[in-house]
């Protein structure tokens, strides 16, 4: 997603900025830009498209010899991908330039007030308010960009990693952080800032990762650090001994693990800005209240992991909004002449946004008169372009072929959609929606807890690694989670796995079970917990090796399961978000024990653009 670089030294920085942005390309972005301090003011060049395009454009701007500047790669959130929306953003007088990662939740309110005071805006972004806020603050604190920035941020609600330069302070970059990473480092003869260590690694191995609320002031001669009250502080320096490959993975041994660990952020980013004045809001849907209220049937169409997110959506939409919902693999939907009327809503879910079957299904649904919402991770992708409205999951670019964080982004986005439909239809009160929204947000912290200790997961993986096959079982929403758990295991470890609604076991699959056959159960607290335990007892009686994902404090489950992986207590409807995480880790652990490449499993591609 978005990336920041900045450098101030004694030699021209243009190439340093471009090379730093190239290092951040793997994160995914739609536009890029730089602001360089030149003798006659700030030179800002930004454009939609790749960094290579920016590099060519910079060549047309003649000699740029400035020795201080900032750069950015943008992944659109507020405002479409366009040159006007690309960072850096500048103040009215063009003397201040800002690059920003994160979301300013109160930007609409700030923008309105700034406009009333005469500021003119040239983009649709939330970020631009920062440039104007700093401009005003700089008038109060001339020659003190640090204070101008610090006091401006006091007006901001939301997340930011931010860097700013001012034409009136040559050689100075100020940066700050809240809930979005900023890393600062001192090279041989220059000071650097970035949103990711990978962009600094050629210049320095000793970095300071700013903590929330902290700021740094960079000059060619050094870096000073400050807390949110402006008091100078001693930073905590970290020595990075990763190679470039490891740095791209953020220090994790593989992308899959890195992406699993990004999931708390994905939850937070997906929810940011969605509760406006106490009401749930998804503006991008592009449907009026009346149109939403008319919907009487929902189809979720998708493939693979995205289809499993759809299974969870069906449970939630029917539970809360009471709208009949079908989930169908796109490859079947497109050839089946489904019943579609003008009041049918089709929700197309695709991480890549370019899966051939899903696209064909979208086209077919629109021809038949349905409204189509896309849920995708890729801005401007075919699914986004061909849908009537689109919700972007905030997963950032996913590199491992096996979807993890994008699945979670899809589940959270679909949960929001289910809540919105229920709110519109009056099936849930505003108070109920708010409560559920708050608990949905709490899952971010709960996932952090799960990620802290994988010991029980790894022990269960060791016990199951040599099996020829495994069954994943659950009931209710737990069975939907099992389909994804089984897919994760088979696609990266090549261990055959199937998922079943546990009540179906005795109608066939139980014949598979003999001594040591792995049965992985989503056995969290739910209205059907007792039923599930009875099904597990039937497996136990036939010698199954039972691994249970269970709710913290459940001692009973130990009577039936040999391995218990505890997760925090959440409302049943949010179990997909928390219980999926140990299943992802379980699959990865088994894959590694079996010597598999977890990031690039055999025979699979990240985007399936052929039928
Ligand atoms: O990009 P999409 O979400 O449309 O892709 C659909 C499937 O190909 C994808 O989810 C696939 O199943 C993944 N490998 C799962 O990890």
Boltz pocket constraint, residues with backbone or C-beta under 6 A from the ligand:
constraints:
  - pocket:
      binder: B
      contacts: [[A, 303], [A, 304], [A, 305], [A, 306], [A, 307], [A, 349], [A, 350], [A, 351], [A, 352], [A, 353], [A, 354], [A, 355], [A, 358], [A, 401], [A, 402], [A, 403], [A, 404], [A, 491], [A, 604], [A, 605], [A, 606], [A, 607], [A, 608]]
      max_distance: 6.0
